[in-house]
Amino acid sequence: MRIRGIHIIFIGIIGVSLFVFIAVARTRGLDSRVDVGDPGFYESVTEGPTPMGSEGGGLVPGVDDNPDLSPPKIEMPSESVDLGVLPNTKKSVTEYMIKNGGDRPLVIRQIQTTCACTMGYFSESRDLVSGPLVTIPPGQSRPLYIEIDPFRINGWEATKTLTIWSNDPAHPQVMLDVTSRIEPEFEFENAKYDFGRVPRGAKHSATLLLRQLTDEPFDIKGARATGNAVMPAQPGVSAASGGAMIPTFDLRVIKRAKDQWEIANKPEWIIEVSLSPSLPDGAFNGYYEIETTSERLDHFACSFSAEVVSFFRVVPELISRRGGLAQGVTNVGSATILAESPFTVNDVEVEGPWFDAVAVPVEGENSVKINVTVDPEAPAGPKMAAVNMNIVTEDGRIFEHKLSVVVKINAASN
């Protein structure tokens, strides 16, 4: 039999059809049924998914499968940006360009921030809250919108970090430090004041100046303590182990006379912070806030620190009885004052009913015992008192000291 050209064409058509059949079967699964007579069959072949996840149609590999193309690469002008001085009455938005330096699409997956005062978006409408935020084509740039909310910043300067997550295989996350400064409503250079080393037993004060800078109406309503050195109890007061209250610092606000203002039409105030002479030895940190009529900074947080030192120490600072004291028993306990040089203890007085205290020098030592007793007729229940005294050095220096007393009087059993 003689093979003609028509036979070769027919055999070629059958071979191509068989190849297409096998390719589609492998794509859909070996158990799938394929009808090559279906009009949609060839459409599914030409428009179906391509091998290796490429984006082209049919069985021809897409451009992204080119091994010569580099992966997506996120590029920023720098790892930090300073936005300068921004308004204090409204949010500010600044554009910061992000570039894709690779040959494949860069997908921004997520943006995280260390503070709600500094936010980052790739959409001016800020409505993209899930899924990829943006896809940046190769070689192109897109603006990152950095939004600063001055009402979430306590003070006038903040440096926060935006973390950008993407499909850049070399740098899946990059960090951008954002610094912003808010136009100040007032000036207060000593918001974090350091007293340094201060002698124990003496009252130390700091006079801090606050000056208005804005042209808008402004006033200081007052100042109040928000914390203390020992254990929080109430504003400006410390409690040792839940015992008697020991004042730690006082606050006073004084508006200066108009002729004392350094800048015309810019009122000034004095914030006076005074440490209590009863502060114990060691480091002390105090916290307070200034209340103003400013819409943004109606409560301005401030702090100060000090290291209290003295030539004496008191052990313990709190006199108490674990488990309480039986009704009728008078001896509550004692504290010992120890020093490196001779001293005397004068003017021992007790604040509160039922208690009494006496100072007893210890022979041969620079120490004095403070013995505390309670009236045997004291009713049952918790009792608190404070023992005030003056510790006087040989050269006449006087140190005020307050000793706390806490005891529970247990009812006598019948």
CORJO-V894384 format. One record per residue. N is the residue number from 1. RES is the residue in one letter. NEAR is the number of other ideal C-beta (glycine too) atoms within 8 Angstrom. D_FIRST is the distance of its C-alpha to the first C-alpha in Angstrom with 1 decimal. Layout:
# CORJO-V894384
n={N N}
res={RES RES}
near={NEAR NEAR}
d_first={D_FIRST D_FIRST}
This chain:
# CORJO-V894384
n={1 2 3 4 5 6 7 8 9 10 11 12 13 14 15 16 17 18 19 20 21 22 23 24 25 26 27 28 29 30 31 32 33 34 35 36 37 38 39 40 41 42 43 44 45 46 47 48 49 50 51 52 53 54 55 56 57 58 59 60 61 62 63 64 65 66 67 68 69 70 71 72 73 74 75 76 77 78 79 80 81 82 83 84 85 86 87 88 89 90 91 92 93 94 95 96 97 98 99 100 101 102 103 104 105 106 107 108 109 110 111 112 113 114 115 116 117 118 119 120 121 122 123 124 125 126 127 128 129 130 131 132 133 134 135 136 137 138 139 140 141 142 143 144 145 146 147 148 149 150 151 152 153 154 155 156 157 158 159 160 161 162 163 164 165 166 167 168 169 170 171 172 173 174 175 176 177 178 179 180 181 182 183 184 185 186 187 188 189 190 191 192 193 194 195 196 197 198 199 200 201 202 203 204 205 206 207 208 209 210 211 212 213 214 215 216 217 218 219 220 221 222 223 224 225 226 227 228 229 230 231 232 233 234 235 236 237 238 239 240 241 242 243 244 245 246 247 248 249 250 251 252 253 254 255 256 257 258 259 260 261 262 263 264 265 266 267 268 269 270 271 272 273 274 275 276 277 278 279 280 281 282 283 284 285 286 287 288 289 290 291 292 293 294 295 296 297 298 299 300 301 302 303 304 305 306 307 308 309 310 311 312 313 314 315 316 317 318 319 320 321 322 323 324 325 326 327 328 329 330 331 332 333 334 335 336 337 338 339 340 341 342 343 344 345 346 347 348 349 350 351 352 353 354 355 356 357 358 359 360 361 362 363 364 365 366 367 368 369 370 371 372 373 374 375 376 377 378 379 380 381 382 383 384 385 386 387 388 389 390 391 392 393 394 395 396 397 398 399 400 401 402 403 404 405 406 407 408 409 410 411 412 413 414}
res={M R I R G I H I I F I G I I G V S L F V F I A V A R T R G L D S R V D V G D P G F Y E S V T E G P T P M G S E G G G L V P G V D D N P D L S P P K I E M P S E S V D L G V L P N T K K S V T E Y M I K N G G D R P L V I R Q I Q T T C A C T M G Y F S E S R D L V S G P L V T I P P G Q S R P L Y I E I D P F R I N G W E A T K T L T I W S N D P A H P Q V M L D V T S R I E P E F E F E N A K Y D F G R V P R G A K H S A T L L L R Q L T D E P F D I K G A R A T G N A V M P A Q P G V S A A S G G A M I P T F D L R V I K R A K D Q W E I A N K P E W I I E V S L S P S L P D G A F N G Y Y E I E T T S E R L D H F A C S F S A E V V S F F R V V P E L I S R R G G L A Q G V T N V G S A T I L A E S P F T V N D V E V E G P W F D A V A V P V E G E N S V K I N V T V D P E A P A G P K M A A V N M N I V T E D G R I F E H K L S V V V K I N A A S N}
near={2 3 5 6 5 6 8 9 8 8 8 8 8 8 8 8 9 8 8 11 10 8 10 13 11 7 8 7 6 5 3 7 3 9 6 8 4 6 5 6 12 8 8 9 12 8 7 10 4 14 6 6 5 11 6 9 7 9 6 7 8 9 8 8 8 6 4 3 10 6 10 15 12 14 7 11 5 5 7 8 12 6 12 6 5 12 8 10 6 5 7 11 9 9 8 12 10 15 11 16 7 12 6 10 9 15 11 15 8 7 13 7 12 6 8 7 10 16 9 13 12 13 10 6 4 9 5 10 3 3 4 7 11 10 8 14 7 10 6 8 8 9 9 15 14 15 12 15 11 15 5 7 13 5 9 7 9 11 8 11 10 14 11 15 10 14 8 13 6 5 8 7 8 11 9 15 10 14 11 15 10 15 9 9 13 13 8 13 5 10 10 8 12 7 12 6 7 12 9 13 11 8 7 9 8 11 7 11 11 13 14 11 8 10 2 5 4 11 7 12 6 7 11 10 13 8 8 14 9 9 9 7 8 6 6 11 12 13 13 12 8 6 11 12 8 14 10 16 13 9 13 9 12 7 8 10 4 6 4 7 12 6 6 4 4 10 11 13 12 13 16 13 14 12 16 11 11 10 11 9 7 6 8 12 9 16 11 14 11 14 11 14 8 10 4 10 10 8 8 12 9 14 11 12 12 15 11 14 8 10 7 12 8 12 7 6 9 12 13 10 9 3 3 8 11 7 11 6 8 8 6 12 9 8 13 11 15 9 11 5 8 7 14 8 13 7 6 12 8 13 7 10 3 8 15 8 13 7 10 8 9 9 4 3 5 8 10 12 12 17 9 16 10 15 9 8 4 9 5 7 6 7 14 10 13 13 16 12 15 10 14 11 12 6 4 6 7 9 15 11 13 10 15 15 19 13 14 9 14 9 6 8 3 2}
d_first={0.0 3.7 6.5 9.4 13.1 13.7 11.6 13.7 16.8 16.2 15.9 19.0 20.9 20.4 21.6 24.6 25.5 25.4 27.6 30.0 30.2 31.2 33.7 35.4 35.6 37.3 39.7 40.7 40.6 38.1 39.7 39.3 37.1 35.0 33.6 31.1 31.5 35.2 36.2 38.5 35.9 34.9 38.6 39.5 37.0 38.4 42.0 42.4 44.2 42.9 42.7 45.9 48.0 47.3 48.4 45.4 42.8 39.3 37.9 39.1 42.2 45.5 47.9 50.3 47.9 48.3 50.0 51.8 53.9 57.3 58.6 61.2 64.6 67.9 70.4 74.1 76.7 78.9 79.6 82.8 84.0 87.6 87.9 91.5 94.2 93.1 95.0 96.9 96.6 92.8 89.4 87.8 84.1 82.9 79.3 77.9 74.5 71.7 68.8 65.2 64.8 61.3 57.7 57.1 59.1 62.5 63.4 67.1 67.4 71.1 74.6 77.6 81.2 84.3 86.5 86.2 88.3 85.3 81.9 78.6 76.0 72.9 73.7 76.9 76.9 76.8 74.8 72.0 73.2 70.0 66.5 65.7 68.4 66.4 63.3 63.9 60.9 60.4 63.1 65.1 68.5 70.1 73.8 75.3 78.3 81.2 83.8 87.4 89.7 93.3 94.7 92.9 94.5 98.0 99.5 98.1 95.4 92.3 89.4 86.5 82.9 79.6 76.7 73.2 70.2 66.7 63.2 64.2 63.1 65.7 68.6 67.9 71.5 73.9 77.6 79.6 83.4 85.0 88.7 90.6 94.2 96.0 98.7 101.9 104.3 107.0 107.7 108.5 108.0 109.3 106.9 106.5 109.9 111.0 114.7 114.2 116.7 119.6 122.6 122.8 125.6 125.9 124.5 122.0 120.8 118.2 118.7 115.3 114.9 112.5 112.2 110.6 108.1 106.6 108.3 107.5 110.3 110.5 112.8 113.1 113.8 114.5 113.1 112.5 111.6 108.2 108.3 110.5 110.6 111.2 110.0 109.4 112.2 113.1 113.0 114.9 115.7 114.5 114.8 115.0 113.3 114.1 117.8 120.3 119.2 119.7 119.5 117.3 117.5 118.9 117.5 119.4 118.3 120.8 120.3 121.8 124.3 122.9 125.0 123.2 119.7 118.2 116.0 117.5 116.3 114.3 116.1 116.4 116.9 118.0 116.2 118.5 117.1 119.8 119.1 121.3 123.7 122.6 119.2 118.6 117.6 114.0 111.3 111.5 108.9 110.0 107.9 109.0 107.8 109.4 109.3 108.9 108.4 105.2 102.2 99.8 102.2 104.6 104.7 104.5 104.0 106.2 107.2 109.5 110.1 113.1 114.1 117.4 119.5 123.0 125.5 125.5 123.2 123.7 122.3 121.1 120.8 120.6 123.2 121.8 122.1 118.9 119.3 122.3 126.1 128.2 130.7 134.1 132.7 133.7 132.0 128.6 127.8 128.3 126.6 127.6 127.9 127.3 128.1 128.4 131.9 134.9 134.8 136.5 135.2 137.3 137.2 135.2 134.6 132.3 130.4 130.3 132.6 133.3 132.6 134.8 134.2 136.3 135.7 136.9 136.9 135.7 138.2 137.2 133.9 132.7 131.6 132.8 131.8 131.5 132.4 131.4 133.0 132.7 135.5 135.7 136.1 132.8 130.8 127.5 124.3 122.5 124.9 124.1 126.4 126.6 129.2 130.1 132.0 132.8 132.1 134.6 134.3 137.3 137.1 137.3 133.7 132.8 129.4 128.9 126.9 125.8 125.0 123.1 124.2 122.2 123.2 122.9 126.1 125.3 127.4 129.9 128.9 131.4}
